Amino acid sequence: MAEAKILDGYKYTEKHEWVKIEGDMATFGISDFAQHALGDIVFIDLPKAGKKVKQGDSFGTIESVKAAEDLYAPISGEVSEVNPVLSKDPALVNKDAYSAWMIKIINVSASESDKLMDANKYREYVAGLE
């Protein structure tokens, strides 16, 4: 597998979701490692704005030609925005897993991010999986 792109300034989960926290807003997506593992992504089911998500709970599903997987919230908050492009073109996640964000949440609990891996720790984690 090609080396996964892992960006600094993001936090990562063991299930390969990323979160970028900016003030009291956070953006979620899946890591480059995850999109490589899934293969060609064909469908993404995401929650509607207003839904509350809790750290560690499923907030949607992603389907590829290989598998269907749950998406898990890296931190808790309320969905403020869903990426409208992904319902029409889910394969954008395969092109760039970081610009193809999935949801944005508000009222985040930033302290929950202390339980997540920074980019260096995630690089080590992923290296142990290959």
Buried (B, 14 or more C-beta within 10 A) or exposed (E): EEEBEBBEEBBBBEBBBBBBBEEEBBBBBBBBBBBBBBEEBBEBBBBEBEBBBBBBEBBBEBBBEEEEBEBBBBBBBBBBBBBEEBEEEBBBBBEEBBEBBBBBBBEBBBEBBEEBBBBEEBBEBBEEEE
